Amino acid sequence: MVGIGMRKRKRLNMFNIVNHTLLVIIGIMMLYPIVNVTAVSFSSYTAYIDNPMRIWPEGFNVDAYRQIMANPVLWRSYLNTIIVTVSGVSIGAALYILTGYPLSKKHLKGRQLFMLLVIFTMLFNGGMIPNYYLMKTLGLLDTLAALVLPPLLTGFSLILMKNFMENLPEELEEAAKIDGASDPYILWRIIVPLSKPIIATLCLFAAVTYWNNFFTGIVYIRSVDKWPLMLFLREVIEASKMRELASGGNAAEMSMDQVMTENIKYASLIIVILPILFVYPFVQKYFVKGIMLGSVKG
């Protein structure tokens, strides 16, 4: 028995070593692009030519950040994206709460039909052209509302909210009803505070979706003053690609202006991802709990 136990412990230790080694390798692979982008954005022109794959800044300077921040289109795009993200997350959170709560009640008439309709939207989509004509008919083309509405409510997130609320103790609601509490009071004073983990999780999902939303901007937006941040970033990257094509893709043959374009591209990437990186730590503590409780039923 002792020998069998020793062998099991050895196998378990070997598994842990292999598992941790793989996790470290994957972590390094995922971290390297961010480190490289940050290093190049703060490096000098000649340092980029010497080693585009560097992980530490050389010839430290912030010229690229000065140039990109002097562009008024960046700040207008930033403002547009902030408006769209805050609006979409706020309205979406309210809709998820108001929709998920009644769907979590087993006595709701037509509950199964509603859930089938929700699941149907996860499997089938009207497509780009019908959605475009819908926005055109509603008069929302080239407006920020066209960026807010399409990702506003998703079946997956709604199911997570419903499942989470189903796991909340029914005794709390029954006790509140005995004390004379109304349904709106129970929802906003009892259910919503208890649902903070799943609300924070869905808000994070929505914020990332809106912040990184590129496709709806390409389809629905025409005016530069209504660009979301991702369309501005696209223009910066496209300009960098054109300069790179002009040099034949050889960094050593690029002029100083062309190299500066590369620095600006990398600085733009850092400026774009910073808000999400700052927000995530504040909702991380709710993230795992919200996903675990919202993805299982009963």
N, C-alpha and C positions, 0 to 999 in steps of 0.2 A: 504493500500500500504506500509506503514511504517513497519507494522508487517511482511509482505511478504519479504521485503528487509532485515529485521533483521534475519529472518529464513535462507535466502539465504547466508547471511554473516556468520552465525553460521555454516551452512553446509560446506561452503568453508573453514572456519578456521579449522573445524574438519578434513576435507580432507587434508589440509596442515600439520596438526599435525601428522596424520597417515602416510602420504607420507614421511615426514621428518624422522619420527621414523624408518620406514622400510629402508630408505636409510642409516641411521646411523648404523642400525643393519647389513645390507649387507656390508657396508664399513668396519666395524669391522671384519666381517667374512673373508673378502678378505685380510685385512691388517694383521690379526693375523699370518698366516703362515710365512710371510716375517719377522715379528718381532721375531717370535720364532726361525726361522733359524738363524737370525742375533745374537740373544742372546746366543744360544747354541754354535755358532761358536767362540764366544769370551769368553766362560765359561771354567772353569777348568773341569778336568775329574770327580772329586767327585760331582761337582755341577750338571753335566748331570745325574749322577746316582740318585741323590736326587730328581731331578725334570726335566724330559726330556721335559715337556711342558712349561717351563719357558718363560717369556717375558722380563726378564731383566738379563743381564750377571752377573754371580757370580764367584768370583775368576778370575777376568779379566786376560786373557793372549792371546797371538797371536801365540802360538805354532803350532796350526793347519795350520795357514796361512804360517808360515815359512816352514813347511814340504811340503805343497802342492806346494808352489812356488819354492821349491828346485828341483821339478820334471821336467826334461827337456822336457818330453812328453807334459806337460801342455803348455809350451811356444811354442812348435812346433805346437800343435793343435790350439792355439790361433792365431798364424801367418797364418795357413791354413784357419781358419774361417774368418779372416780379409780379406785375399786375395779373397776368394770366395764371401764374402758379398760386398766388394767394387766393384769387377768386375761385379757381378750380378746386383747390383743396378745401376751402371753407364751404362752398356750396355742395361739393361731393360728400364731405363728412356729414352734413345735415341730411342729405338724401339717403346715405347709407343707414343712418340711425332711424330715420322715419320709415324706411322701407324694410330694414332688417328686423326691427322690433315686432311689427305685426306678423311677418312671415315666420318668426320664431314660435308663434303660438299655434299649438296643434289644433285648437278649436276653430281656427280661422276658416271660414267657408271658401272653397276654391283654392286652398293653399297649394295643393298638388299641381293644379293647373298653372298657377303663377310660377311655381318652381320649374315646371316644364318649359314655360316661356323663357325664363331666365337662362336655363341650360341651352335652349335653342339658340339664343344669341351668342353663346360661347362656341357653337359649332358652325353657325352660318352667319354670313355677313352680306349686306347689300352690295358691297363693292365700291370702288372708288368713284366710278361715273355716277351711279345713283346718289351717292353722298354729296358729290359736287353739285348736282342739280338741286338737291334738297337745300344746300346752303345758298345757292343762287336764288331759288324760289323764296326763301326766307329773307333775302336781302342781306345776308351776312358775309358775302364775299369781301375780302380785303378789310375785315374788321377783327378786332381782338376776340370778339365773341366766337368767331369761327375756330379759334385756337382753344377756347375753353370748353365748348359743348361736346365735341366728338369723344374725348376720353373721360367724360364726366362721371359716368356710371358703368362699371364693368360687372359681368356676371360672377367672375371669380371672387372679386372683393365683396360683393353682396353676399355670396354664400359663406365666406369667412365670417362676416358680421352676423349673419343669421345663426350659424353654428355656435358662435361664441355666446350669443344671448340665450340660446337654448340651454347652455350649460350653467347659467346663473340660477341660484336656488329660487324655486317658485314660492317658498315660504316667506321670503322678503316681500313679495308683491301681495300675497294673501294677508300678511300682517298689516301692510299699509292700507289695503282696502277695508279691513276691519276698522281701522282708525279713521276711515272716511276720506282717504286720499283718492283723488281722481286719476285717470289714466295719464294725462299729460304730466301731472305732478310726479307720478311714479316713474315715468320715462326719464324726465330731466333731473330729478333729485335722487333717484335710486339707481336706475339702469345705466344711465350715461356715466356717472362717476365710477361704477363698477366695471364699465367697458373701456376704461382708459387705455389698457394695453392694446386692444384690437383697433381702437380709434387712432392711436398713435402709429400703429403699424400701417394701416391703410392710408393715413396722411403721408407717411414716408413714401409708400408706393406711388401715390398720386403726385407728390412733389417731384420725385425723380422722373416720373413720366412726363409731366408738364415741362420741367426744366430741360430735359433732353429731347423734347418733341421737335422733330425736324420735318417729318413728312407733311403734317397739316400746314406748316408754314409754306412749304414748297407749293402745295396744291391751292391754298386759299388766299395767300397774301401776295400782293403785287407792289404795294408802296414800300419804299425803303424806311419811312418813318414808322411803319408798323411791323418791321422785322422782329422776330424773336431772336434771342441770343444765338441760337444754333445757325440761323441763316447768316448772321454776321461772321460767325466762325467759319462757315462754309466758304464765304468770299475770301477770307484770309488764307485758308488752306488752298483754294483754287489759285490764288495769286502766287502762292509759294510753288505750286506745281508747275505753273507756266514758266516761272523763273528757272526752275530745275530742268524743265524740258529744253529751255533755251541754252542751258549750259551742257546739255547732253547727259545729265544725271551725275556728272563728276563734281564732287564738292570742291576738289582742288582747283577746278577751272572756273569756279563761281566768283563773280566780282564781289566787292565789299557790300554793295547795295543788295545783291542777291542773298548773301549770307545774312545780312540784317533782316531780310524777309523771313528767313528760317528762324531766327531768334524771336521775331514778332509772332510767328506761328506758334512756337512753343510757349511764349509768354501768354498768348491768347488762351491756349488750352488750360494753363494754370488758373487764369482769372475766371474761366468758365466753371471749373470744377470746385473752386474754393467754397462757395456757399453750401453745396451738398456735403462736403467734407466737414464743415463746421456744424451743420444741423444733425448729422447722423449720430454723434456721440450722445446727444441729449435724448434721443428716442431709442437708443440701443437697448436700454434696460427693459423697455416694453416689447421690443421686437420679437424675441424668441417666445416669450409668454403668449403674446397675441397670436403668433402663427400656430403654436402648438395647440392652444385651446380653441382657436377658430377653425382648425383643419380637421378636428375630430368631433363626432356627434355622440352625445349621451355619455 
